[in-house]
């Protein structure tokens, strides 16, 4: 990572840590359940944000060569949390535990039907209804909102690989 990326990642880590207190879950003003963030989840979300603007490459499994969505998830989970993840977005969906989308926490996974195939795209939830993903469109890892029309219409499931 560059020094600027490392600085941004450190700043974001501090912000995430401040949001990660282990108090009871609470309802937000929108009615969504706010879960306390997990340390591993925060690490995963932070690492994901550090990859913003990394190039896209179909089948890509590392930032130097480029990443696709499942390669990005596998790379981040391995590097940030020591969790081995393999396969396509659909494979990852089958191996993860389904959760209620209202209880998403940083580091959880969000799945979409973007190719007229169930679970054809995956991203990492970072909080505040946002997720990091590696879409082929525009060719870069980026942050989008679950409420963006394109993703809201294609949302399939929320899941976790964390405790």
C-alpha positions as CSV (number, residue, x, y, z in Angstrom):
1,X,0.0,0.0,0.0
2,X,1.1,3.6,-0.6
3,X,1.7,5.9,2.3
4,X,-1.5,7.9,1.4
5,X,-3.5,4.7,1.3
6,X,-2.0,3.5,4.6
7,X,-2.8,6.9,6.2
8,X,-6.4,6.8,4.9
9,X,-6.7,3.2,6.1
10,X,-5.4,4.2,9.6
11,X,-7.8,7.1,9.8
12,X,-10.7,4.9,8.8
13,X,-9.6,2.2,11.3
14,X,-9.9,4.8,14.0
15,X,-13.4,5.8,12.9
16,X,-14.5,2.2,12.7
17,X,-13.1,1.4,16.1
18,X,-15.1,4.3,17.5
19,X,-18.2,2.8,16.0
20,X,-17.4,-0.7,17.2
21,X,-18.3,-0.5,20.8
22,X,-19.7,-3.7,22.2
23,X,-22.9,-2.4,23.6
24,X,-26.4,-3.9,23.0
25,X,-27.9,-3.8,19.5
26,X,-30.2,-0.9,18.9
27,X,-32.8,0.1,16.3
28,X,-31.7,3.0,14.1
29,X,-34.1,5.8,13.0
30,X,-34.8,3.8,9.8
31,X,-35.8,0.7,11.8
32,X,-32.7,-1.2,10.9
33,X,-31.0,-3.2,13.7
34,X,-27.6,-1.8,14.5
35,X,-25.3,-4.6,15.5
36,X,-22.0,-3.9,17.3
37,X,-19.1,-4.3,14.9
38,X,-16.7,-7.2,15.4
39,X,-12.9,-6.6,15.4
40,X,-12.5,-9.0,12.5
41,X,-15.3,-7.4,10.6
42,X,-13.7,-4.0,11.1
43,X,-10.4,-5.3,9.8
44,X,-12.0,-6.7,6.7
45,X,-13.9,-3.5,6.0
46,X,-10.8,-1.4,6.6
47,X,-8.7,-3.6,4.3
48,X,-11.4,-3.5,1.6
49,X,-11.4,0.3,1.7
50,X,-7.6,0.3,1.2
51,X,-8.2,-1.4,-2.2
52,X,-10.4,1.4,-3.6
53,X,-9.3,2.2,-7.2
54,X,-7.5,-1.2,-7.7
55,X,-8.0,-2.3,-11.2
56,X,-10.6,-4.9,-12.3
57,X,-9.5,-8.1,-14.0
58,X,-11.8,-11.1,-14.7
59,X,-10.5,-14.0,-12.6
60,X,-8.1,-11.6,-10.8
61,X,-7.0,-12.7,-7.3
62,X,-4.5,-10.1,-6.2
63,X,-4.3,-6.3,-6.4
64,X,-1.1,-6.3,-8.6
65,X,-2.8,-8.3,-11.4
66,X,-6.3,-6.9,-10.8
67,X,-9.3,-8.2,-8.9
68,X,-12.7,-9.5,-9.7
69,X,-15.5,-9.6,-7.1
70,X,-14.9,-13.1,-5.7
71,X,-11.1,-12.7,-6.0
72,X,-11.3,-9.4,-4.0
73,X,-13.4,-11.1,-1.3
74,X,-11.0,-14.1,-1.1
75,X,-7.9,-11.8,-1.0
76,X,-9.3,-9.5,1.7
77,X,-10.6,-12.3,4.0
78,X,-7.2,-14.1,3.7
79,X,-5.1,-11.0,4.3
80,X,-7.2,-9.2,6.9
81,X,-8.7,-12.1,8.9
82,X,-6.8,-15.2,7.9
83,X,-10.0,-16.8,6.6
84,X,-9.7,-19.0,3.4
85,X,-12.4,-18.2,0.9
86,X,-12.5,-19.8,-2.6
87,X,-14.6,-20.0,-5.7
88,X,-17.1,-17.8,-7.5
89,X,-19.6,-15.4,-5.8
90,X,-22.2,-18.3,-5.9
91,X,-19.7,-20.6,-4.2
92,X,-19.0,-18.1,-1.5
93,X,-22.8,-17.6,-1.0
94,X,-23.2,-21.4,-0.5
95,X,-20.4,-21.5,2.1
96,X,-21.5,-18.5,4.0
97,X,-24.3,-18.2,6.6
98,X,-27.3,-16.2,5.5
99,X,-28.3,-13.3,7.7
100,X,-31.1,-10.7,7.8
101,X,-30.0,-7.7,5.7
102,X,-31.2,-5.5,8.5
103,X,-28.4,-6.9,10.7
104,X,-25.5,-6.3,8.4
105,X,-22.2,-5.4,10.1
106,X,-18.9,-4.3,8.6
107,X,-17.1,-7.3,7.0
108,X,-20.3,-9.1,6.1
109,X,-21.1,-10.0,2.5
110,X,-23.7,-8.7,0.1
111,X,-24.8,-10.7,-3.0
112,X,-26.4,-9.5,-6.2
113,X,-27.8,-10.9,-9.4
114,X,-26.0,-8.8,-12.0
115,X,-25.8,-11.3,-14.9
116,X,-29.2,-12.9,-14.8
117,X,-27.7,-15.5,-12.6
118,X,-28.3,-15.8,-8.8
119,X,-25.4,-14.8,-6.7
120,X,-23.3,-13.6,-9.7
121,X,-21.7,-10.6,-7.8
122,X,-20.4,-10.2,-4.2
123,X,-19.3,-7.2,-2.2
124,X,-18.1,-6.5,1.4
125,X,-20.4,-4.4,3.6
126,X,-18.6,-1.5,5.3
127,X,-21.4,0.1,7.2
128,X,-23.9,2.9,6.5
129,X,-25.6,0.9,3.7
130,X,-22.3,1.0,1.7
131,X,-20.3,-1.8,0.3
132,X,-16.9,-2.3,-1.5
133,X,-16.8,-4.4,-4.6
134,X,-15.0,-5.0,-7.8
135,X,-17.5,-4.4,-10.7
136,X,-16.4,-5.0,-14.3
137,X,-18.2,-1.7,-15.2
138,X,-15.7,1.2,-14.9
139,X,-12.9,-1.3,-14.1
140,X,-12.1,-0.3,-10.5
141,X,-12.7,-1.4,-7.0
142,X,-15.2,1.1,-5.5
143,X,-17.8,1.9,-2.9
144,X,-21.5,1.9,-3.8
145,X,-24.7,2.1,-1.8
146,X,-27.2,-0.7,-1.3
147,X,-29.9,1.8,-2.0
148,X,-28.5,2.8,-5.5
149,X,-31.2,1.8,-7.9
150,X,-29.1,-0.7,-9.9
151,X,-27.9,-2.6,-6.8
152,X,-31.3,-2.3,-4.9
153,X,-33.0,-4.0,-7.8
154,X,-30.5,-6.8,-8.0
155,X,-29.9,-7.4,-4.3
156,X,-30.1,-11.1,-3.5
157,X,-28.9,-11.8,0.0
158,X,-26.7,-10.8,3.0
159,X,-24.4,-13.4,4.5
160,X,-21.5,-13.7,6.9
161,X,-18.4,-15.8,7.2
162,X,-17.7,-14.4,10.7
163,X,-18.9,-15.6,14.1
